Amino acid sequence: MTVTSKGRVTIPAEVRRFLGLKARQKIALVLEPESQSVHWKLPRYPSVASLEGAAGSLRDDLLWQKVRERAREECILRKFGTHG
């Protein structure tokens, strides 16, 4: 395979058939720095629409601003832990 100037690669038809890949199907490349290798996988959520219901449901509707605030808080807690 050859990488184009835009970083694109064409997966040969024989490989696509072997992997069962279809046209416009999403795939993900997973970097493995320890072994300096890359492998592919099918993404768990290949589109935004496929995320529907993945996080459960909320008791109340939230404004987007509130969703962002909660996400930011959770990110900070994961990164720095709780100090209480």
N, C-alpha and C positions, 0 to 999 in steps of 0.2 A: 504494500500500500504506500501511497505517497501523500504527504501533507501539503496542501495547497498554500498559497501566500495568505489566504484568509484562515488558515488553521483547520481546514476541512479535510476529512478522509472519507473515501468511499470504501465501504465494507463489501468485499467480493460476494457475489450471489451465492456461491457455494457455502460460505461462512454464514450468511444470513439464513439460508435454508437449514443448516446444521443447528443454529441457535434458535430457530423458529421466530426470527424477527420479521415483523411486518412493516410496510411502508408507513412512515410518519410515527412509528412507535418510539417512545422515549426510552433511552437507556442512560445509565449513570456509570461514570468511570470512577473507581475507588482507588485512591492512592495508598500504597503501603510503603511508607518511607523506610521502615526497618529493613525490608527485603528489596528495596528499590524496584518495586513492581507495581503494576496497575492491573486491576481486573474490572470486569464490567458486571453490572447487575441491573435488573429491572427496578426502577424506582417504586417505592411503596405507594406514593401518591403522584402519578404521572401528570396530573392536571389540578388546577385549583378546584374544579368541580368535584374531583374525587375525594377532596378533603371533607365534604359535607358529612357531618355527624361524627367525624373522627375524634373530636375532643369532648364528646358527650353533649349535654345541653345545659343551658344556663337557667337559673330560676327566674331571672329578670332580664329584659332587654338592656344592653349597655350601649352607651354612646362610644364612638370610636376612640375618643380621647381617653375614656376610662379604660378601655381595652389596652391601649398603649401604655398607660400608667401601670397597670397590673403587670404587663409583660416586662416593662422596665424594672419594676420591683423584683420580680422573680429572677430576672437575669442578674441583678446585683446580688441577691441572696445566693444564687448558685456560684457566682464568681468569688464573693468574699465571705460567704457563710453568714451565720447569725452570731452577732456579738451582743448578748443581752444580759 
